[in-house]
Amino acid sequence: MGVIPGRAISKGVASGEALVSSQPISFLGGVDPLTGVVVDRNHELAGQSVSGRVLVFPHGKGSTVGTYTLYQLAKRGLGPVAIINRVAEPIVAVGAIISGIPLVDKLESDPIATLKSGQMVLVDGNRGIVEVL
């Protein structure tokens, strides 16, 4: 699979195990800021932790307070190490930027179809690339 070019949104480089969802994520109310666990019972990732993972999902949804929830997660060491979106929207983009979480979107191949949970992935938010390790 190799290197997949995309668009850099938030700078930094991180690698980790991918956690892939085909559903949008709301950080406010959808992810517990004290544990990093997805608590939205209707979400396909319910019960799974985003902590230390490369979180792959289409885009964020919900309140702008989700930006600060992502920030809280990162400051507690419970946030994702990197984020990959089909198309980043302002809530997740700003959350990633203020939290120092690398974020890449608009990959040349659909990240939801290309990446699988459990794969080791490197996200380079400086160059706007994703690499399956």
C-alpha positions, 0 to 999 in steps of 0.5 A: 500500500505504501505512502498515500498523499493527502492534505496536511491540516495539523502538523506533527508526525505520529504512528500507531494502531489504526482505529477505523470507523465509517461513521462520523464522530462527535467528541462532545458526548460521544467520547468520554473525556476522562477515559478516551472511550467511545460512549455513544452506544449507537456508534460502531466504535462504542466501548473502544478507546481512541487513546494512543490510536490513529483515529480514522473516520469520515468527519466530525459532527456535533457541537463546537465544544467537541474541539475542547473535548479533543483538547482535554483528551490530549492534555490527559494523554488519552487522545488519539496520536493522529487523525485521518479524515475523508474531509476535516471540518472545523471542529476536529481540525481546530481540536487537532491543531490546538492539541498538537495532534497530526491530522491529514485529510483528502487522501488520494484513496478513501481512508475508510476503504483503504485502512483497516483497524489494527494496521500500524499507520504513520501520519505525517501532518507536516508533509500531508502523507499517510503510510501503512507500516 
